[in-house]
Amino acid sequence: MAGSEARSGSFHRAIALIFGLQFLAVAIIATMGAYDVAPLPAVIALIVIVCALGWLAARRYWQPVIALARTLDRWDEQAPDLDALHADRFLRRADADLMALARGLHGFASRIADYNQRERNFTRDASHELRSPLTVIKMSTDMLDDETGLSDFGHRSVRRIKRASREMEALVEALLILAREADQGVNEEDFVINDVLRIELDEARELLRGRPITLRLEEPARFALHGSSRVFSVLCWQLIRNACQQTEEGTVIITVLPGEVSVANRVSAGAAISAVDRHGFELAIARRISERFAWPLELQTRSAGEHVARIRFSRPLPAR
């Protein structure tokens, strides 16, 4: 193998030898010029030639480093060429330290490629295998809810199943978004956040039927974003769900301000205030989504058990 012929530290020894010989040659030439053994033009020409030869020799030993740097500069994570990092691709007399670096990068790149393949397999399989039964559950509960002979207890049970399936669907969607590398699989578009919030609130009201919680949308501002409306709706649903978890009875207020959206729970007068701050799994997911898409999330706790979650957007667009 190429790495077996290389010795550790050979690059440093070669450079030291080159510059040592260059220094010795320049010293001899300078001495010859000082004692008038050679004329000044010849001395200058010899020094230039010696320096050029030293530079060419040093560049020859530096060539494997240049080749490795160019390989990494052309590296494409989506279509990695693992053979380009194989040690046999470099010069046979390259330094052993450089060959060890190339082998380490080759192993690291192989693991990254395997990880990307597992990621694609997981998101593809999970998207199909988890969404399909959820779709069946939703269709079945819709059919059961239309049954005229179903008792009140049966209708309440169907609504609970629908709420749980909707929450599971949002959770699966959020986890799949976070499982994808960067923004792969996310469709970007220009969307008005007010319109997305209205749709999300209509679904949330249906799922909260029977609970003493009111959802209210306040719109002092109206703006749009460039990104994924689905990601935005998942993030808002997680925050709304967390606010409902914090509220036994009261109002959850979603407010649209210039460049930001806030979700706050307001406990009804006389309602019991829980002393436990029950931030759940949905808030952890919301944090990760906000970090992934650079939508900063701020949390604030006020008096009377009111919790406020605020999302800020650095590049809001005018709504059309």
C-alpha positions in Angstrom: 0.0 0.0 0.0 1.1 3.6 -0.5 0.9 4.4 3.2 3.4 1.5 4.0 6.2 3.3 2.2 5.7 6.6 3.9 7.4 7.5 7.1 6.0 9.7 9.8 7.7 13.1 9.8 9.3 12.6 6.4 7.8 15.9 5.2 9.5 17.9 7.9 12.8 16.2 7.4 12.6 16.8 3.6 11.8 20.5 4.1 14.6 20.8 6.6 17.0 19.2 4.2 15.9 21.4 1.3 16.3 24.6 3.2 19.5 23.4 4.9 21.1 22.7 1.5 19.7 26.0 0.1 21.2 27.9 3.0 24.6 26.2 2.5 24.5 26.9 -1.3 23.7 30.6 -0.7 26.4 30.9 1.9 29.0 29.4 -0.5 27.9 31.6 -3.4 27.9 34.7 -1.1 31.5 33.8 0.0 32.6 33.4 -3.6 31.2 36.8 -4.3 32.8 38.3 -1.2 36.3 37.0 -2.3 35.8 38.0 -5.9 35.9 34.3 -7.0 32.7 35.0 -9.1 31.4 38.3 -10.5 28.4 39.9 -8.9 25.9 39.2 -11.7 26.9 35.5 -11.6 26.4 35.5 -7.8 22.9 37.0 -8.1 22.0 34.6 -10.9 23.2 31.5 -8.8 21.3 32.7 -5.7 18.1 33.0 -7.8 18.6 29.6 -9.3 19.2 28.0 -5.9 16.1 29.6 -4.5 14.0 28.5 -7.4 15.3 24.9 -7.1 14.5 25.0 -3.4 11.0 26.3 -4.1 10.4 23.6 -6.7 11.7 20.8 -4.4 9.5 22.0 -1.5 6.5 22.3 -3.8 7.0 18.7 -4.9 6.7 17.5 -1.3 3.8 19.9 -0.7 1.9 18.5 -3.7 -0.1 15.8 -1.8 -1.3 18.4 0.6 -2.5 20.5 -2.3 -4.2 17.5 -3.8 -6.0 16.7 -0.5 -7.1 20.3 -0.2 -8.5 20.4 -3.7 -10.4 17.1 -3.1 -12.0 18.5 0.1 -12.9 21.8 -1.7 -14.7 19.8 -4.5 -16.5 17.6 -2.0 -20.2 17.2 -2.5 -22.1 15.8 0.5 -25.1 14.8 -1.6 -22.9 12.8 -4.0 -19.8 11.9 -2.1 -16.9 10.4 -4.0 -15.3 8.2 -1.4 -12.6 6.9 -3.7 -11.2 10.4 -4.0 -10.1 10.2 -0.3 -8.5 6.8 -0.7 -4.8 6.8 0.4 -3.8 5.1 -2.9 -4.8 8.3 -4.8 -1.9 10.3 -3.3 1.7 10.2 -4.1 3.5 7.0 -2.9 6.2 9.0 -1.1 3.8 11.2 0.8 4.3 11.8 4.5 2.8 9.1 6.8 1.0 11.8 8.8 -0.8 13.1 5.6 -1.7 9.5 4.6 -3.1 8.9 8.1 -5.2 12.1 7.7 -6.4 10.9 4.3 -7.4 7.5 5.7 -9.2 9.2 8.7 -11.1 11.5 6.3 -12.0 8.5 4.2 -13.4 6.7 7.2 -15.3 9.7 8.4 -16.8 10.4 5.0 -17.8 6.7 4.8 -19.7 7.0 8.1 -21.3 10.3 7.0 -22.5 8.6 3.8 -23.9 5.7 5.7 -25.7 8.1 8.1 -27.2 10.0 5.2 -28.4 6.8 3.7 -30.0 5.7 7.0 -31.6 9.1 7.3 -33.2 8.9 3.9 -34.4 5.4 4.5 -35.9 6.4 7.9 -37.7 9.5 6.7 -39.0 7.6 3.7 -40.2 4.5 5.7 -41.5 6.5 8.7 -43.4 8.9 6.4 -45.2 6.0 4.8 -45.5 3.5 7.7 -46.7 6.1 10.2 -48.9 8.3 8.1 -50.8 5.5 6.5 -52.4 4.1 9.7 -53.0 7.7 10.9 -55.0 8.3 7.7 -57.0 5.2 8.3 -57.8 6.3 11.9 -58.9 9.7 10.8 -61.2 8.3 8.1 -62.7 5.8 10.5 -63.3 8.4 13.2 -65.0 10.7 10.7 -67.3 7.9 9.7 -68.0 7.0 13.3 -68.7 10.6 14.2 -71.4 10.7 11.5 -73.3 7.7 13.0 -76.7 8.8 14.2 -77.1 6.0 16.7 -73.8 6.7 18.6 -74.3 7.7 22.2 -72.9 10.8 23.8 -70.2 8.8 25.4 -69.3 7.3 22.0 -69.1 10.8 20.4 -66.8 12.0 23.2 -64.6 9.0 22.7 -64.5 9.6 19.0 -63.5 13.2 19.6 -60.7 12.1 21.9 -59.5 9.6 19.3 -59.5 12.4 16.7 -57.6 14.7 19.0 -55.0 12.1 19.8 -54.6 11.2 16.1 -54.3 14.9 15.2 -51.6 15.3 17.9 -49.8 12.2 16.7 -49.9 13.4 13.1 -48.4 16.8 14.1 -45.8 15.0 16.2 -44.8 12.7 13.3 -44.6 15.7 11.0 -42.4 17.6 13.4 -40.1 14.6 14.0 -39.7 14.0 10.2 -38.9 17.7 9.7 -36.2 17.5 12.4 -34.9 14.2 11.1 -34.1 15.6 7.7 -30.7 17.1 7.1 -30.9 20.8 6.7 -34.1 21.7 4.7 -34.3 18.6 2.5 -37.8 17.6 1.7 -39.3 21.0 2.8 -41.1 22.9 0.1 -40.5 26.7 0.3 -43.0 29.3 -0.7 -44.3 32.7 0.2 -47.2 32.4 2.6 -49.2 34.8 4.8 -48.9 33.7 8.4 -52.3 35.0 9.3 -54.0 32.7 6.9 -52.0 29.7 8.1 -52.9 30.6 11.7 -56.6 30.7 11.0 -56.5 27.2 9.5 -54.5 25.9 12.4 -56.9 27.5 14.9 -60.0 26.0 13.2 -58.5 22.6 13.6 -57.4 23.2 17.2 -60.9 24.4 18.2 -62.4 21.2 16.9 -59.9 19.2 18.9 -60.5 21.3 22.1 -64.3 20.8 21.9 -65.5 20.0 25.4 -62.6 21.6 27.2 -63.1 25.0 28.9 -60.4 26.6 26.8 -61.0 29.4 24.2 -58.7 30.1 21.3 -58.5 33.7 20.1 -56.6 35.2 17.3 -55.6 38.9 17.5 -54.2 40.5 14.3 -52.7 44.0 14.9 -50.4 43.2 12.0 -50.3 41.0 8.9 -47.2 39.8 7.1 -45.8 37.0 5.0 -42.8 34.7 5.2 -40.7 32.8 2.6 -40.3 29.3 3.8 -42.4 26.2 4.5 -46.0 26.9 5.6 -46.2 23.3 6.9 -43.2 23.8 9.2 -44.7 27.1 10.5 -48.0 25.5 11.2 -46.3 22.6 13.0 -44.3 25.0 15.2 -47.4 27.1 16.0 -49.4 23.9 16.8 -46.7 22.8 19.3 -46.9 26.2 21.0 -50.7 26.2 21.1 -50.7 22.7 22.5 -48.2 23.6 25.1 -50.3 26.7 26.1 -53.4 24.4 26.4 -51.4 22.0 28.6 -50.6 25.0 30.9 -54.2 26.0 31.1 -57.0 24.0 32.8 -59.5 26.7 32.1 -59.1 30.0 30.3 -58.1 31.6 27.0 -55.2 31.0 24.7 -54.4 34.1 22.7 -52.4 34.1 19.5 -51.2 37.6 18.6 -49.7 38.6 15.3 -47.4 41.7 15.6 -44.9 43.1 13.0 -42.3 40.4 12.6 -43.4 38.2 15.4 -46.1 35.9 16.7 -46.9 35.3 20.4 -48.9 32.6 22.1 -50.1 33.3 25.6 -52.4 31.5 28.0 -54.7 33.5 30.2 -56.3 31.7 33.1 -60.0 32.5 33.8 -60.8 34.5 37.0 -61.4 32.0 39.8 -59.9 29.1 38.1 -57.3 27.1 39.9 -53.7 27.9 39.0 -51.4 24.9 38.8 -48.1 25.4 40.7 -46.4 23.0 38.3 -44.7 24.4 35.2 -45.7 21.7 32.8 -43.7 22.4 29.7 -43.9 19.2 27.8 -42.4 17.5 24.8 -44.1 19.8 22.4 -42.1 22.8 23.7 -38.8 20.9 23.2 -39.9 20.2 19.6 -40.8 23.8 19.1 -37.4 24.9 20.3 -35.6 22.5 17.9 -37.7 23.7 14.9 -37.1 27.4 15.8 -33.3 26.7 15.9 -33.3 24.7 12.7 -35.1 27.4 10.7 -33.6 30.5 12.5 -36.9 31.6 14.0 -35.9 32.6 17.6 -38.2 31.4 20.3 -38.6 33.4 23.6 -40.4 32.2 26.7 -41.8 34.4 29.4 -43.7 33.6 32.6 -45.9 36.3 34.0 -48.1 36.6 37.1 -51.3 34.7 37.6 -49.9 31.6 35.8 -49.7 33.3 32.3 -47.0 31.9 30.0 -46.0 33.6 26.8 -44.1 32.1 23.9 -42.9 34.5 21.2 -41.4 33.7 17.8 -39.5 36.4 16.0 -38.9 36.6 12.2 -35.9 38.5 10.9 -37.1 38.8 7.3 -40.9 39.4 7.2 -42.5 40.1 3.9 -45.4 42.4 3.1 -48.7 40.4 2.9 -50.4 40.4 -0.5 
